Amino acid sequence: MNPIAQSLNTAIRTANEHIYEMLSKNGKELFFPKGILTQGAEARERAHKFNATVGMATEKGHIMNLPTIMEMLPSFTAEQALTYAPSFGIMPLRQAWREAEYRKNPSLEGKEISLPIVTNALTHGLSVTARMWVNPGDVVLLPDKIWGNYNLIFQVLEGARIEQFPFFNQRMGFNIEAFDTAVRTHGKNNGKIIVILNIPNNPIGYTVTPAEADEIAASLEAAAADGINVIAVADDAYFGLVYEEGVLEESIFARIQGRHPRLLAVKVDGATKEDLVWGLRVGFVTYGAVFEGDSRAAYEALEKKTAGAVRGSISNASHLGQEIMLRALENPRFAAEKREKFNLMKERAIEVKRVLSNPAYSDAWDVYPFNSGYFMCLRIKGVDAEALRLHLLETYGVGVISIDETDVRIAFSCIDKENIQEIFDTIHRAVKDLQR
């Protein structure tokens, strides 16, 4: 094992042996290399005459660039737009995002968390998390309503065994009983479990209530107290997009952090959906754990290992994307503009609920509860969901997603409010076509 990795492992083990145990084989071996990057950093500070370390082209002391490119970026210098970012992410953005995490999540007050590591948005953040914490054969627990890419990220690429539990109970609330049973059963069998908490949920569009969040956190804490190493991953892709009162408005990460030495909280989030910048690909991985003694050294060790995973996969996330997001977070107009778009999304969600309250649709589908996010789902009656999807495309020119044999997902995020009535009328007509 590389001596740097050994040193990082020692810092983690000294602060919490259980967190070290949770690391995957890759996670234990990961480190952030000191070679070219470290020598280049030293040169930037001390090479006052010539710096021949940089793997970029320069001209007269500035980053070489093409005017064709830079004229499209008039508010940025070439150094801000075209240079490599650190594998950790640019420090001002990491600091700004952590400040925002505390501001958005009051339950984090008084709790210490890591500095976020910048990833190439959410999918890469989850992939880096899997590389850090998942060994082949480890159980990853998910509900039966999931984003399909989890299969690729955790099962295909890392060899995890995905186990599922029914998301809803008979009262159509979060099925805490099934969740708790699954955590205990699979956790005791393996001594370790990775739990993915995607809230708001894709595809259902359901966010738990504060009481349900407390039950989830208590369940994970109890499992940890029983000797199970629990890694709770908050997939916060749709964080903040909550449209009803009485629903959890902070990340469940904040409810889990600091509850037990055997319980690691991982927050994977990003600007992608929160800030309507899907193509900028700016995401973050943040850790919350119970550490003894020098917690800062332990967090820095986790940050360096995670940055090593970034370095070993994509090298670094887009510098331009990070600079854009940093400027946005610092702009006094940013919060008001976000609120305006949030209200537009909320109006659509309310309109969807109004339209679907029509009892005339009851012969065609049941509606899963939804209160947040981009999506909602219908459970179709008497018709195969994939057959319905194809019929809608071929006959009516309407696109929806079939999730399984019974469920279809509708993204109201991309349907203007005035068209919501028509799309559901059309889906209803298509169901009746096939029922006949």
N, C-alpha and C positions, 0 to 999 in steps of 0.2 A: 504494500500500500504506500502511496506517495506520502512523504513526511508531512507535507502541508495538510493533507486529509487527516492524518493521525493527530495533528495538533488541533484541528477543528473538532474532531471527535472527542478529544480530551476536554475541551472547553464545554461541550454539550454534556458529556457524562458527569463532569464535576458539578454542573448546575442541576441536572436531572437525568438520572440513569435511564428512566423509562422513555424519555424522548429519544435518546440514543438507540434504545432497543427498537423503537418504531421505524427508524430509518430503514429503507430498503438496502439491499446489497450495493446498488448504485449510489444511493444516498450516502452510505458510509464512505464510499470511495471518492465521492465528488469533492472537489476543491476548486479554488480560484487560482489559476497559475500566476506565478510571479515573474515568469520569463520576459517575453517581449513587452507585455503590457506594463509591468513594473519598471523595466529599464526605460521604456518610453516616457513614463510619468516622471522618473528621476531626471531624464534629459530635458523635459519641458521646464523643469524648475532650475536646472543648473547649467544646461548647455547654452552659454551666452553667445557663442560664436557661430557654430553650425550644429544643427540637430539632424542627424542622418538616421534617425530611428523610425520615423513615421511612415506607415504603409499607405500614405496618401501623397498625391503630387502637389507641390507648391510652386509658386512663381512670385519672385520678388517679396518673399516673406509672407505671402497670402495663399490661401487655398486656390489651386488652379481650378478654373471652371469654364463652362461654355456660356457665353452671353445669351444664347437661345434659351438655356435653362433658367438663368438668373433673372431674365426679364419677366419671367412668369412668377417670380417670387420677390416683388419689389420691396416688401417690408422686412426682408431677412438678408443678412449677410451670408456669404458662402460658408463661413465658419459655423453659422447657426443652422444652415439648411443642409449642407452636403457632407459634413464630417461624420465620422463614426461617433456614436454615443458610447458611453461606458456600458459594459454588460450589465451593470447594476441599474442602469438608467441615469439620467442627469439628476444631480443631487437636488436642485431647487424644486423639480417636479416631485421627486420622492417625498421631500419635506412637506410640500403643499398638499399632496394627496393624504399624507398621514394626518395633517392638521384637519383636513376635511373629514376624515374618518371619525375623529373625535367629535367634531361639530355635528355630524349627522347621526351619531350613535351615543346618546347620553349615557347609556349603561357602561361605556368604556371609561367614564370618569374615574381617575385614580388607578387605572390599570395600565400596565406597561405592555406595549406591543412592538414588533419589529418595525424598522423602516421598510416600506414596500419596495420590492424588486420589480422593475418594469419589464413586462413581457410583451410579446406581439399579440396583444389582446387576450380575450378570455380563453379561447381554445388552446393557445400556446401556454397560458397560465395553468390550465388544468393538466396539460401534458407535462409541464415542468413539475407540477405537484405529484403527478403519478410517478415520474422518474425518481423523485426524492423519497417517496414513501411506500410504493407498491412493489412487492415481490411477486413473481409468478406463484399462483395458488392463493394469494391473499384474497379475502372476501371484501368486495365493494358492495355496500348496501344501498339500493335505490328503490324508490317507489315503483309501482307498475305503470305510472304515467311519466315517461322520461323523454329527454332529448336524445335522439338516436345516436349522436356522436359519442356519447359516453361509451358505447360498445367498442368503437375504434380506439379511443384514448386509453381506456383502462384494460379492456379484455384482449383486444387484438394486439396492441402494441406492447403491453406490459404483462400480459398473461394472467391478469386477475380473474377471479371467479365472481361474476355478478349474481347477486341474490336480490330478490325483490319482495316487497310487501304491498298489500292493497293501500293505496293512498287515502281513500275515503272510507269512513265507517258508515253504518246504516243511517246515521243522522246527517250524512254528507258533510262531516267535518273531518279534520285530520285524524287518521286512524292511529292514535297514540298506543292503543293496546297492541295492534299488530306490529307497530314500529318497535315497541319495547321488547316484545317477544323475539323479534328477528335480531335485534341488537344482542340480546342475552344469548340466544341459541347459537348464532354464528360466532359471536365473540368468544364464548366459552370453548367452543370446539377448536378455535384457532389461536386463542390468546391475544388476538389483535383483530381489529375491524376498522375499515375505512367507510365512513358514512358521508354520503353526498346530500347536502341540503340545498336544493335549488329553489329558492324563495325570493320573488314570485316564481311559480313553477311554469316551465315550458314543457308541455304544451297547454296545460290546463288554465293557467292564468289565475292561480289561487295563491294567496298569501295567508299564512296562519294568523290567528288572533294572538294577542299578547299572552293569554292563558295557555294556548296551545304551544307557543314558543317556550314558555316556562316548563311545561310538561316534557317537551323534547330535551331541553337542557338538563332537567332533573333526571331523565332516563339515562342520558349519556353519563352524567356524574355518578349515578348509582352503578352503572356497568363498570366504570373506572374504579369505583370503590371496591368492587368485587374482584379486582385484579386483572381486568381486561384493558389492554392498551387501545385507546380509542382516538382515531384521527377524524375529526369532524370538519369537513370541507364545506364552507359556505360558498356556493356558486351564486354570486350576487349580480348576475348579468343584467337583470331588470330592476336592480335596486332603485327605490324611490318612486316607482311608478305604481302607487297605491291609490285607488279611487274611492274607497269607502271608509267611513268612520269605524272604529273598533277593530282595526286591522293593524298588525305589527308594522310600524313605520321605520324601525331601525333594523340593521342586519342581525340575524340570529347569532352571528359571530360574537357580537357584544354580550349576548346572554350566556354564551358558552365559555368565553375566555376567563381564565383564572379560577375555575371551579375545582380542579383536581390535578395532582401531578401526573396522572396517567391519561389526562385528557388534553390533546393538542387541538387548538382551533386554527384553521387555515382559511383566510379570506381571499377568494379569487374574484376580482372585480375589474372594472375598467370604464373608460369613457365611452365605449362603443355604443351602448343603448342609452345609458344615462344622459349623455351629452350629444347624442345624434351625430356621431362621427364614426360610422361603421368602418369606413375604409382607412381611417388613420391608424388603426391597429395599435392602440395603446391600452395595455392592461397592467394589472398589478397582482402580486402575491404578497400577503402579509401574514405573519405568524403571531399567535398568542399562546403562551404557555406559562406554567408555574415553574419558576426557577428559584434555586437557592443561591445565596451569595452573589456573585458577579453576573447578574442577568444580562447586562449589556454585552459581555463577552460571549455568552451563549447565543444571544440573538444575532450578533455579528457573525458567529460561526454558521448559523443557519442561512444568513443572508449571503455569505460567501459561497456556500455550497449551492444555493439556488442560482446565484450569478454564474457559477461554474456550469450549471445545467443549461443556462441561457447561452453562455459562451460556447459550449459544446454542441449546440443545436443551430442557432441562428446568428451567433456572435453578439448581436445587439439589436434592439428594436429601433425603428426609424427615429433618427435625431430630429428631423423636420416635424414629424408627428408629435414628438414630445415637446418641442418648442412651441408648437401651435397650442397644445393643451395647456402648457404653463401660462402662456399669455392670456388664454381664455379665462383660466381660473383667477388671474389677477385683474381681469377687466371688470369694472364696476357695473357694466351692463349685463354681465353673464347670468347672474341669478334671476333677474327679471325676464330675460329672454327664455331661460329654461322654464320658468313658471308659466309663461305664455303658451309654450308648446305642451307642457304638462296639462294645462287646462283644456287644450284642444283634444288631447288624448282622452281625458276624463269625460268630456262631452260625448265622444264616440262610444266609450264604454257604457255610459248611462243610456245612450240611444239603443245600443245592442240589447240591454236589459229590458228597455221599454218594448222594443219590437218582439223580443222572445217571450214576453209575458202574454202574448196572444194565445188563447187556448186552442185556436184553429190549428196550431202546429203540433199539438200533442199526439196526433196519430202518426207523426213522421219521426219524432225524436224526443229524447230527454236532454236537458241542458245541465252540464256539469257546473257546479258553483264556480264563479270567477269574480275577482275583485281587483285585479292588478295586471301589470305586464302588457304584452302585445297581443295575446291570444285568448281565445276561448274554444271550448270543444263541445260537440254534439255527439250523443250516443244514438245512432241511427236505428230505427225499428224496421225489422223485416227485410233489410237490404244490405248487401255487402258494401262496406265503406269504399273499397277500391273500385268496385263497379260503379258506385255513385260518383266517385271522383272522375272517372273516365267519361261517364255520361254527361256530367256537367261541362267538361272540356269540349267534348265532341259536338254536343247539341246546343249548349247555351254559351259557350265561350267563357266559362267561369272556372277559376282555378282555386282549389282547396287542397289540403294535405290529408291523405288517409293515414292514420296512425296504426290501426290494426283492423280486425274484421268488422268492428262496430263503430269506431270513433273517427270523426273528422275534425281537423283543426282549422279555424278561421282566424286569420290575422286582421283584426279590426284596425291595427296600426297603419295599414296601407289602404283603408277604405274610408273615403270622405263620409262625413255624417249623413249627408243628403242621399247617399247611395246605400245605406245600411238596410233600409226596408226592402229595397229591390233585391239585394243579394240573398236575403233570407227567403223572400218569396220565391226566388228562382231555385234555391236549394230545395225548398218544399215541393215545388212543381216537379223537380227531377226525382225526388224520392217517390212521389206518387206515380210518376211514369214507370219506375222500376217495380213498385209494389203491384202494379197492374199486370 
